[in-house]
Amino acid sequence: MVPHGYLLSVLIWLPIFGGVATLLLSRRPEAARWFALAVALATLLLGLPLFTAFDYSTAAMQFVQNSDWIPAFGIRYHLGADGISVPLVLLTAFTTVLVIIGAWRAISDRFPQYLAAFLILEGLMIGVFCALDAMLFYVFFEGMLIPMFIIIGVWGGPRRVYASIKFFLYTFLGSVFMLIGLVYLYLKGGSFQFADLYALPLNGTEQMWLFFAFLAAFAVKIPMFPVHTWLPDAHVEAPTGGSVILAAIMLKIGGYGFLRFSLPIVPDASADWAWLVIGLSLVAVVVVGLVALVQEDMKKLVAYSSVAHMGFVTLGIFVAFALVRGADNSAAAQLGLQGAMVQMVSHGFISGAMFSCVGVLYDRMHTRMIRDYGGVMNTMPWFGFFMVFFAMANAGLPGTSGFVGEFMVVLSVFQDNVWIAATAALTLIIAAAYSLWLVKRVMFGEVANSNVAALKDINAREALVLGVFALAVLAMGVYPKPLTDLMNTSIAHLATQIATSKL
């Protein structure tokens, strides 16, 4: 049993060192395959105490480890988890296991290196969610770009070099502004510790510049309109596993960054500029959703739908300012913040499943173009069942996780502004349109051609991956209470922080 004080370190470094060890098995791909799966499963199992041993009664950080790292600059190896980070850590470990199983026979070229990149990426992403020192956060935040850059650039499609460089430049340049902001905070307060930064007094001008520095970093990561254009290219060229991790986990780091940085460090500037983020969120929800409707590439359609669904995350986060400060409605603000968190976890399941479905078809047909399909349900009925189910969840069907987070956000927004809520609710119609349009053209009708007629249904490994995703989507849609209970106290504390002015 790992002592709780070291649990987060184990969850970070076990997959990283496991990835390095997998590289040493490069000449034994079969051994590397099983070893990588064992490491991913061990990380998931060791992460379960984060949920089972979690103290629901406190908003304080738990499983804390705090040691000197670079004493000359006050930088510490400081880790901890609360009700906001624990669900994202577990989502990361859960998804990585399914990605490794999904790639079991789908990747033949340099497979051990492929697995190693995902394990190292897993550890770095968990580090982002657990870091309580801003510079440690930044190291993990930047470090995770490297394995994803390699995954897209080495195992991606024909335009992989272009997509990987575009991905790296967008996300790296955005985070440079965050680094400048962190250095300024250190020079002013002498600390990189989150708790010290939350208590640091800042005037209105300082908060405004810091707000935009953080916005530049996290808006690109989500990504928000109009800095979302790297995402479709990255998804289209990335291998299936890369698309799954990118959509299910890496996009969530942007939302997590807003919750950890923008809201508690610069609450007044976040309140002042909330209208901007809300406006951009509505554009993402409606306009980008309409862009998804006209896509002919399945991966691009799902990628644009991710931008639209993540618009609900930023909407739920920033409408809380209007509720907690303008109308003094703390309960509605907490509902919006909770809805944003639920949407992040839900989107992780649904987007991961949707990209896995596209990967199943691509492995058989080597094309993502919708026009090349038709009547797949006739030859792949079990796959058709999963594909239709996930498309319904993507459209926000009640009873699935896709409905819960969006409903919570819309309900929260409704208590602030009916027209904003009505505009946001349009996504339910738009999402249904592009999801059903995709299913109709790919799955139903007459068998389109001899290639579709020759398709074989999913095997046991593919059924396992899609089945586990389906169970997660259904369980969260029917009974989200364990997740909302987990984050309740931390969200309530965050709502208190954003209600408190630093001016």
C-alpha positions, 0 to 999 in steps of 0.5 A, spaced: 500 500 500 502 506 497 502 511 503 498 517 501 503 522 502 507 519 496 501 517 492 501 522 487 508 522 486 507 514 484 501 516 479 506 521 476 512 517 476 510 510 475 507 511 468 513 516 466 519 511 468 514 505 465 514 509 459 522 509 459 522 502 461 518 500 455 523 504 450 528 499 452 523 493 450 524 496 443 526 489 440 521 485 443 514 488 441 510 483 444 513 484 451 513 491 451 505 491 449 504 487 455 508 491 460 505 498 458 498 495 459 501 492 466 503 499 467 497 503 465 493 498 469 497 499 475 497 506 475 489 506 474 488 501 480 493 505 485 489 511 483 483 508 486 484 511 493 484 518 491 476 516 490 475 511 496 480 515 501 477 522 499 475 526 505 468 529 502 468 534 508 474 539 507 476 543 501 483 543 503 488 539 498 489 532 500 494 527 499 499 532 499 507 532 498 511 538 499 519 538 498 524 543 496 526 543 489 529 549 487 530 553 494 534 559 491 527 561 487 522 558 492 520 553 487 517 547 491 515 540 489 508 541 492 503 536 490 496 535 492 489 533 490 482 536 491 475 535 488 476 538 482 483 535 480 481 527 483 476 526 477 481 529 472 486 524 474 482 518 474 479 520 467 487 520 465 488 513 468 482 510 465 483 513 458 490 511 457 488 504 459 483 504 453 488 507 449 493 502 450 488 496 449 485 500 443 492 500 439 493 493 441 494 491 433 492 497 430 499 500 430 505 496 427 510 501 426 515 502 432 509 500 437 514 500 443 515 507 442 508 509 441 506 506 447 512 509 451 510 516 448 503 515 451 505 512 458 510 518 459 504 523 456 500 520 462 504 521 467 505 529 465 498 530 465 497 527 472 502 532 474 499 538 471 492 536 475 496 535 482 501 541 482 500 546 487 507 550 485 506 554 479 512 553 476 512 545 477 505 546 474 508 550 468 514 544 467 508 539 467 504 543 462 509 544 457 512 537 458 506 534 455 507 537 449 513 533 447 510 526 447 504 529 443 508 532 438 512 526 437 505 522 437 502 526 431 509 527 428 511 520 427 505 516 427 500 521 424 497 521 417 500 524 410 500 532 413 502 530 420 509 534 420 504 540 418 499 538 424 504 537 429 508 543 428 502 547 428 499 544 434 506 545 438 506 552 436 499 554 438 500 551 445 507 553 446 506 560 444 500 561 448 503 558 454 509 563 454 504 569 456 503 564 462 510 564 464 511 571 464 505 572 468 508 567 473 514 571 473 511 577 475 507 574 480 513 571 483 517 578 483 511 581 487 510 576 492 516 572 492 512 565 491 510 560 486 505 556 491 498 556 489 496 558 496 500 564 496 498 567 489 491 566 491 492 571 497 497 576 494 493 583 493 493 585 486 490 592 483 485 592 477 491 593 472 495 588 474 489 583 474 487 585 467 494 583 464 495 577 468 488 575 466 489 576 459 496 572 460 492 566 463 487 567 457 492 566 452 495 560 455 488 556 457 484 559 451 488 555 446 488 549 450 481 548 450 481 551 445 476 557 445 474 560 438 478 563 435 484 560 437 481 553 435 484 552 428 490 547 430 485 542 433 481 539 427 488 539 423 491 535 429 485 530 430 485 529 423 493 527 422 493 524 429 493 516 430 486 514 433 490 514 440 492 521 439 486 523 438 482 520 444 487 523 449 487 530 445 480 530 446 479 526 452 484 529 457 489 535 454 483 539 452 481 539 459 487 542 462 485 549 459 478 548 463 482 546 469 487 552 468 481 557 468 479 554 475 486 554 478 489 560 475 484 565 472 478 565 477 482 565 484 488 569 482 485 574 478 478 574 481 476 581 479 479 581 472 475 575 471 469 578 473 470 584 469 472 580 462 467 574 463 462 577 458 468 576 453 469 569 455 461 568 455 461 571 448 466 567 445 463 561 448 457 562 445 460 563 438 463 556 439 457 553 442 453 555 436 457 557 430 463 552 431 457 547 431 454 549 425 461 548 422 461 541 424 455 540 420 458 541 414 464 537 415 465 531 410 471 528 414 468 524 420 474 526 424 473 533 423 466 533 424 468 530 431 473 535 432 469 541 431 464 538 435 469 538 441 470 545 440 462 546 441 462 542 447 468 545 450 464 552 450 459 549 455 465 549 460 468 556 459 460 558 459 459 555 466 466 557 469 465 564 467 457 565 468 459 564 475 461 571 476 455 574 474 451 570 479 456 570 485 457 578 484 451 581 480 445 577 483 449 574 489 446 567 487 452 563 490 448 556 489 447 558 481 454 559 481 456 553 484 451 549 479 455 552 473 462 551 476 459 544 477 456 543 470 463 545 467 466 540 471 461 534 469 461 537 462 469 536 462 469 529 465 463 527 460 466 530 454 472 525 456 468 519 455 464 521 449 469 524 445 474 518 446 469 513 444 467 517 438 474 518 436 475 510 437 469 509 433 472 513 427 478 509 428 475 502 428 472 504 421 479 507 419 483 501 420 478 497 416 477 502 410 483 507 411 478 513 409 475 518 414 471 521 408 463 520 410 462 519 402 465 513 402 461 509 407 453 508 407 450 502 410 455 500 415 450 497 420 448 492 415 455 489 416 457 491 423 451 491 427 455 491 434 459 496 432 453 500 429 450 499 436 455 503 439 456 508 434 449 510 434 449 510 442 455 515 442 452 519 437 446 520 441 450 521 447 454 527 443 447 530 442 446 530 449 440 525 450 437 524 457 440 518 460 447 519 458 453 523 461 452 528 455 446 531 457 448 532 465 453 537 464 450 541 459 443 541 463 447 544 469 450 549 465 444 551 461 440 551 468 445 556 471 446 560 466 438 561 465 438 564 472 443 570 470 440 571 463 434 567 459 437 569 452 444 567 453 441 560 456 436 560 450 442 561 445 447 556 449 441 551 449 441 551 441 447 546 441 442 541 443 439 542 436 445 543 432 449 537 436 443 533 434 443 535 427 450 533 426 450 527 430 444 524 426 447 526 420 453 523 421 450 516 423 445 517 417 450 517 412 455 512 415 451 507 418 444 506 415 441 506 408 443 501 402 450 498 403 454 503 399 460 499 395 463 492 395 468 495 401 463 496 406 460 489 404 466 486 406 467 489 413 467 485 419 464 487 425 468 489 431 472 483 435 473 482 442 478 487 444 474 493 440 468 491 443 471 491 450 474 498 449 467 501 446 463 497 451 467 500 457 466 507 454 459 506 453 458 503 461 462 510 463 457 514 459 451 511 461 453 510 469 454 518 469 448 519 465 444 515 470 447 517 476 452 522 476 451 523 484 458 520 486 462 525 481 458 531 484 459 529 491 466 528 490 467 536 487 461 539 492 466 542 497 471 544 493 467 547 488 463 551 494 470 553 496 472 556 489 465 560 489 467 563 495 474 565 492 471 568 486 466 572 490 471 575 494 474 581 491 482 583 491 481 590 490 
